[in-house]
Amino acid sequence: MPSKVPAGQMRGWIVPIGGAENKENDRRILERFVRVSGGDAADIVVIPTASRLHETGSRYEQLFRDLGAARVAVMDFDTRRDCQEEGRLRRLEDATGIFFTGGNQLRLTTLLGGTPVAKLIRSRNAHGVTVGGTSAGASILSEHMIAFGDDGASAISGSVRLAPGLGLTNRFVIDQHFRQRDRLGRLLTALAYNPFAVGVGLDEDTAAFIGPDNLLEVEGSGAVTVVDAAEVSFSSMDLVDEGQPVCMLGLKLHLLVAGATFNLHTRVASAGALRARKE
């Protein structure tokens, strides 16, 4: 469950990124991550555990240094025992921003889930520390995580497997590489299992910057697909056999691009800066 925000304090930013964010010419997403993590005073810990590639951590370390962060460290976890080391926990206590790279989200949850590291990251976010991630590192941020599922546009019973995520929030469920990998159907299926959460589908090179006030603002070159199932009047999920399409009535869908917003508390979408530009 999400950690309770202490009285008089604000939760830190939560920043899921849809993967393949621009690291060369227009690094606006990573630049903004540094900014909400403290700017030139940012102290960022990169966790590349989801990836099997040895260079992943060092690449993000250099990127964040180039973008002006004061201090960057890479902290990998190979075993659950690593998640109990006092030195690692102290280093995470000092961080103003924590960033999960892409890879395999189940590797992250099986190594970190239920450990002192996972509990500390939830607590630090509740005390104002920014936590974000890209691709698999985005999927694990919420309480409900899509572990894997089938591509396609339709909700199909049994086509998605959910697992517990890191649990920074229970307000949304994330899917990434969204338009590029045709993942609307698996996000709809996840919501058919759990209509309480808001579905957030992130295109590549696109991020949702979710502030302490639960306002989601889009950054990047793609779109964020927001699916709100709060007013669903009927779902056949409990009636159909596995492999069969699911009927859902009353879904609300928003397509948001950079500058547009969605309030995760009131569930109201806004064109934001786009409206001012049009007028």
N, C-alpha and C positions, 0 to 999 in steps of 0.2 A: 504494500500500500504506500501511497505517497507520504513523505514525511510532513509533519505539521509545521507550518510557517510560524515562527515565534511571534508573539505580540509585538507590534511596533516595527517589524521587519518586512521585507518583500522577498518573494521567491526570485531566484535567478532566471535568466532567459533559458528557454529550451529551443534548440535549433536543429531540427531534422532537415537533412539535405537529400535530394533524390538521387544522388550519385553523379559521377562524371562532371563534377563542378569545374568550371574553367580555372585552370591553374597557371595560365600563361598570359594572355592578353588582357582579359577583363576579369579580374579576380574579386569582383564586388562582394560575392558571398563570403569568402574567407576574410576579406578586409573587414566586413561588418562583424564577423564573428570575433575578430581581434578587438574591434571597437567596443562591443558590448561586454567583452571580457576584461576591460580596463584600459584599452588603447595602448599608449606607449608605456604604461605600467602593468600591462597584462602578463600574467604568469600562467602559462598553458602547459597542461600535461596531455600528451598524445598517447592514446591506448590503441595499438595496432593489432590486438589479440585476434580479431576476426579474420585477419589476413594471414596467409601462409608465406607471403613474399617478404623477405628480410628487409628489403629497401623501403617498404611502405612507411614505417615510422620515421625514418630519417628524412624521407622526402617531405612529409608534413612538418617535421621539425624545421627544416630549412625554409619552407614556405612561410611559416608563421614568423620566423626570425626576419625574413625579408620584408614582411608586412609590418614590422615595427614592434613586435612583442618584446618586452624587456627580458623575459626568461622563458625558455621552452625545454621540456624534458620528455623523453620517450619512456613509457613504462609498459612493458609487455608482461603477460601472464601465461606461463606454460602449464602450471598446475594450480589446483585450488589451494594448495599450501602456500603458494606465492601471495595469495590474497589475505594472508594473516600476518605478513611481515610488518613489523612496526615502522621500519624505515619507509616503506612504500606508503603506509597510511599517513605518516607525518608529511610526506611530500604532497600527497593529495590534499591534506589540510591546508597547505600553503597556496594551492592553486586558485586562480581567479577564473580559469576556464578549463574545462575538461572536454576532450574531443576524441570520439571513437571513429576509427577508419572503417572502410568497407571490408567485405569478405563474406563470412558465414555467420549469420546471427545466432545460430544454435551453438556454435563454438563459443561465442561470447556468453550466452546464458548458462551453458553447462559448466564453464569455468568460473564465472563470476556470481551466478545466481545464489542468493542466500549467504554470501560471504561477507566478512567485515568491509571489504572494498565496496560491494554493492550498497550496503547500508550506509556507508560513509558518503558515497556519491549522492544518494537520495537526500541525506541530511545536509550536505554542503549546498545542493541546489535550493533546498528550503531556506538556507541562510544567505542566499544571494549570489551563489556561484553559477556562472553560465555553464550549461552542459549541452553539447551538440554531437552530431555524428552524421556521416554520409553513408548512403546505401544501407548495408547491414547495420551500421552504426546508428542510422536513423530509426530503423525498425525496432530496435531494442529499447528505445527511450520510454515508451508508454507501458502501462500495466498489462495490456493485451497486445501480443505480438503475433504477426503472421509468420509462422515458421517456414512454411512452404505451401504451394498451391498451384493450380492449373491456370494457364493464361486463357484469355477469351473475354467476351463482353457480357456473358450471362452469368447470373448467380446459379450455381449448380450444387446441390446437396452433396456434401462430402468432399468437395473439390479443394477445401482449404483446411489446413491444420493450424490451430492456434496454440501458443505456448505463453507462459508468463514472461513478461519482459522485465526491464530494470525497474519500472514502477515510479518514474518521476511524476506521472499524472495518470489519471484514469479517464480523462475527458476525450481522448481520441485513440484511434488505431491507425497506424501508418502503413502505406505501401509506397515503394520507390521504383525508379526506372519505369514510371507509371504508363505514360503514353507509348514509350519506346517498346515496351514489352506487353502491351495490351492487357493490363491488369485490372480493368474495371470490374470484371466478373468476380475475381477473388476478393476484392474489397467489399463488394455488395454481399457476397456470401458471408464474410466475417461479420458484417452488420446484421445479417439475418440471424446469426447466432446471438448477437449482443447489440440490440438497437439503442442502448443507452449511449454508447460511444459515438463520436463524430468520425466519419471516415475521411482520411486525408491522403490523397494520392499525389505524389510528388514526381513531376517530370525530372529528367536529368538536367543538371545545371540550374536547379531551382530549389529554393529553400523556404521554409516557413519559420520566420522569427517570431516566437511566441513570448510575449512580454509578461511581466509580473501581474498585469491586469487581465491576463488570459486573452489578449487581443493578438490574433495571428496576422502577420503582415508578410506578403509575398516578396521575395527578392530573387533575381536571376532572369534568365532568358526564356524559360518555359512557363508552364502553368501549374497551378495547384487545383486539383479537382476535390471539392468538398462535398461529401454526401451526408446529409442529415436525415436520420431515420427516426427522429423523435416523434413525428406525426404519422408514422406508418399505421394504417388502419387494418391491414390484413397481411399476414405472411403464411405461406404454406410450408414453411420449413419443417414443421412437425408432422406433416401429412405425406410428404413425398419420400420415395426410396432414394438411396444413395445413387448418384449419377444422374438424377432427374433435375430439370430446371425448377427453380423456386419462383413462385408468384409473390410479389411484394407491391402493395398499393400505398401511395401517399409519400413516397420518397421525395426529398428535395435535394436538388443538385446545383452547385455553383461552380463556375469556372473562373478562377482568379489568376491575374497576372501581376507583375511587379507593381507595387503601390496599392493594390486592392487588399482588403482586410476581411477577417471573419472573427466575430466575437464568440469564443468557445463557451462563454457563460450564458449570454442572451441568445446565441445562435442566429445572429443577424449579420449578413454580409453587406459590404460597402465597397463601392468603386474607389473610395479614398481619393488619392492624388489624381487618379485617372479622370474623375468627374471634373475636378478643377481645371485640368488641362483641356478638356473638351469645351468647357464654358469659356 
